């Protein structure tokens, strides 16, 4: 039967093995947050550009007389 000291040693070995994995997960989370922020910025930019162009097209359509 395992003794308390054996269990403590097993736990330490497992924790040492998981340490690099935890570090990698933290890095992935940080990268994921940055990518989400970048995507949101890009989306906001193109949304505003689209709305701006849409207004210009509507204005031109109105002036030319081809309003739907």
N, C-alpha and C positions, 0 to 999 in steps of 0.2 A: 504494500500500500504506500502511496506517496505521502511524504511528510510535508509539513508546512514549508520548510526550507526548500524542498523540491518545487513546490508550487510557486514560490516566490521567484526562484531561478527561471522557471519556465515562463512566468509572466514577463520577467526582464528580457528574456530572449525574444519573445514575441513583440514586445514594445520596441526593441531595437530594430527588429525587422520591419516594423510598420513606420518607423520614423521617416525614412525616405519617401514613402508613399504619402504620408501626411504633408510633407513639404511640397511634393509634386501637386497635390490637390489644392493647396493654398495658392500655388503659382497659377494653376489652371483657373481658379476662381477669380484671381486678380486679372488675368488675361481676358476672361469672359466679361467681367465688368467693363473693362476698357473697350472691348469690341462692341458691347451694347451701347456704350456712350457714343462711340464713333458712328455706329449705325444710326442712332437717333439724330445725331448732328447732320449727317448726310441726308437723311430723310427729310428733316426740317428744311434744309437748304433747298432741295429739289421741290418740295411742296410749295415753298414760297415762290420759287422761280416759275413753277407751273401756274400758280394763281396769277402772278404778274403777267405772264404771257397770255393767259386766258382772258384777262381784262383787256389787253391790247387787241386781241383778235375780236372780241365782242365789240369794241369801239370801232374797229375798222369795218366790221360787218354792218354795223349801224350806219356808218357814214356812206358805205357803198349801197346800202339798201338791201342786203341779203340776210336780214335777221330771220331766224327760224321761229 
